[in-house]
Amino acid sequence: MVIESKGTSDQNRKDRIEDEVIVDCCDGYEMAMGWFYYLEDNLNLPFKATILKNSEISGLEEGDVVEVYEFTNSSEDDVHIDNFVATVGIQKDEHIYDVPLQFIRSIDCDKVTDNVIEDWRYWCERF
């Protein structure tokens, strides 16, 4: 699969996705598993994040600050890239939620984790 890019940072992101996530993937299942392992291996938890405006999770609002503490996908699921949703466990006050990764923006995480989140958002916006 070839990913189109628009600028230098997009080119870096595109190259990272092609070289680290979907390299040698032959089908949708392998792409989903590539994303699963990329996210699982590179999300350095816990970290703080904010909820983005497009979140549709009851009890959460745009701008809410949350603690991301867990990558909640199961590698045992029979997944395909067309229905793969990367989810993370978050905590706000006393409440626990599973939220799609693209619905958060990191606040205080390391560069690798921030890149991983933005790589996933980039992928979701294009595919």
N, C-alpha and C positions, 0 to 999 in steps of 0.2 A: 504494500500500500504506500502511495506517495502522498505526503501531506504538503499542502500549499502554505507558504509563509508570506508575511507582508513586510517585515523589517529584520534588522540584525538580531534583536532579542527573540523575535518569533522564529528566526532561523535557528538560533541556539536551542530553543525549546523543541522545535520540529526535529532537529538532529538528535537531541536527547531522547525523545519519544521513539524515533525510528531505531536508534542504536541500543537503547536500554530496555524498552518496553515491548515493542512489537517486532523486534528483529527475528527473522526466520519464522514468523507466524504464518500458518497456512490457512487458518479458518477462524471463525468467530470465537470458538471455544478457546483456542490458543491465545487469541488477543485478550480475551477476558482474563485468562490465567496470567498472562504477561502483566496486565495491569494489577491484578490481585497481588502478585509477588513484588512488583515494583513498589506499590503502596505499603504493603506489609513490612518490607525490608527498609524503607526509607522514611516513614513517618516516625519522627522521634517524639514520643509521647512522655508526659503530658505537655500541653501548651495552651495558652489562652488564645481565644479567637472572638470575632464578632460575627453576628448573624447578618447576612446580606439581605437586601430589600426583597429579593425574590423568594425568600423562605416562606413556605406555606405550612409550617409546623405550628399547630395550636399551642399556645403558651409561650411562644417565642416571637419576638418582634425585631424589626430591623434595628441594628445597633446594639442589641443585647450582648453583653460580654459573658462568655461561657468558658468552661474548662473542657478541653478535648482530652479524654483519658484513654480511649480505646478505638482500635480499628475493628469494626464489628462484622465485617463480611466473613463468611465461612468458605474455606477452600473446597469443602466437600459438596457444595451446591453444584448442580448441573447448570452451568451458566454458559451464555453466549454473549458476545460483545453487544448485541442488539438489546439485551435486557439486563446487562450488568450495571448495577448501581453501587458505587463505592460509598459506604456509610461509616460514620464514626459515632462513638458514644460520647455524649457531652453531658455536662452537669451545669445547671443554672439554679442557684439557691439549693433547695433540697430536691429538685426534680431532675430525673435522668431521661434523656431522649436519644434516639437514634436518628441521625440527620444525614442527608446526602452531603458528601464532602464538598461539592460545588456550592453549597449554601453557606459556607463559612469563609472568612478571611482571617488568616493568622495575625496575631498581635506580637507575641514575644517568642517566636520559635527560631531555630537555627535556619541558615540559608538553604540547606538541603530540604528540610521539611517544607519551607515556604515554596521552593521550586516544585516540589512534588504536588502540592496543592494546586499551584498555578498550572502545572502541566495537565493535571486532571481537568481543571476548568477549561483550559484551551481545547482539550479533546472533546469535552462535552458540548462546547459551543460550535464545534465544526462537524460533529458526527452524530 
